[in-house]
Amino acid sequence: QFDGTGSLLQTVTTRLAASSYGEDELMSLIQT
């Protein structure tokens, strides 16, 4: 019964990872 919650958690984690990666890329562009 944890599949739904697990998938949701993984999705949120993935989005957070992508978001922070995007921020790092943005900071790199700003610093350049």
Order of alpha helices (4+ residues) and beta strands (2+ residues): alpha
